[in-house]
Amino acid sequence: MEMKYFPAVDINDAPQKGVKKVTLTYTGDSGKEEAIIFLAALPQGLTAFSSVCSHLGCIVDWDSQKEEFVCPCHGGRYDINGNVIGGPPPAPLDNLPIETRDGKIFVGIKV
């Protein structure tokens, strides 16, 4: 697998606070594929996280009321920094690299 960068959002559409869910569409070995990622506006800047729970690979979602990522499968919970705060996940959410070019935010994923 190699790291490839895909356009996520225009710079003006990146979150200024909180978390934004983004679906990246790309062509992989199996044809057209999608990856769900999260862009989080943190004090240190914009960060991207994988949506894949580190427990068993389910897809997490952002709960804006509780301000945490929640896994629907086994109750794993992560804070806005992707760190485990509850449940069975053994590790934080994967942090994904970000590049800014041509007025867009690109996120790196292994394909």
Secondary structure as the mmCIF struct_conf table of DSSP 4:
data_model
#
loop_
_struct_conf.conf_type_id
_struct_conf.id
_struct_conf.beg_label_comp_id
_struct_conf.beg_label_asym_id
_struct_conf.beg_label_seq_id
_struct_conf.end_label_comp_id
_struct_conf.end_label_asym_id
_struct_conf.end_label_seq_id
STRN STRN1 MET A 3 ASP A 10
HELX_RH_3T_P HELX_RH_3T_P1 ILE A 11 ASP A 13
BEND BEND1 ALA A 14 ALA A 14
BEND BEND2 GLN A 16 LYS A 17
STRN STRN2 GLY A 18 GLY A 28
TURN_TY1_P TURN_TY1_P1 ASP A 29 SER A 30
STRN STRN3 GLY A 31 LEU A 42
TURN_TY1_P TURN_TY1_P2 PRO A 43 GLN A 44
STRN STRN4 GLY A 45 SER A 50
STRN STRN5 VAL A 52 VAL A 52
TURN_TY1_P TURN_TY1_P3 SER A 54 LEU A 56
HELX_LH_PP_P HELX_LH_PP_P1 CYS A 58 CYS A 58
STRN STRN6 ILE A 59 ILE A 59
HELX_LH_PP_P HELX_LH_PP_P2 VAL A 60 VAL A 60
STRN STRN7 ASP A 61 ASP A 63
TURN_TY1_P TURN_TY1_P4 SER A 64 GLU A 67
STRN STRN8 GLU A 68 VAL A 70
TURN_TY1_P TURN_TY1_P5 PRO A 72 HIS A 74
STRN STRN9 ARG A 77 TYR A 78
TURN_TY1_P TURN_TY1_P6 ILE A 80 ASN A 81
BEND BEND3 GLY A 82 GLY A 82
STRN STRN10 VAL A 84 GLY A 86
BEND BEND4 GLY A 87 PRO A 88
BEND BEND5 PRO A 90 ALA A 91
HELX_LH_PP_P HELX_LH_PP_P3 PRO A 92 ASP A 94
STRN STRN11 ASN A 95 LEU A 96
STRN STRN12 ILE A 98 ARG A 101
TURN_TY1_P TURN_TY1_P7 ASP A 102 GLY A 103
STRN STRN13 LYS A 104 LYS A 110
#
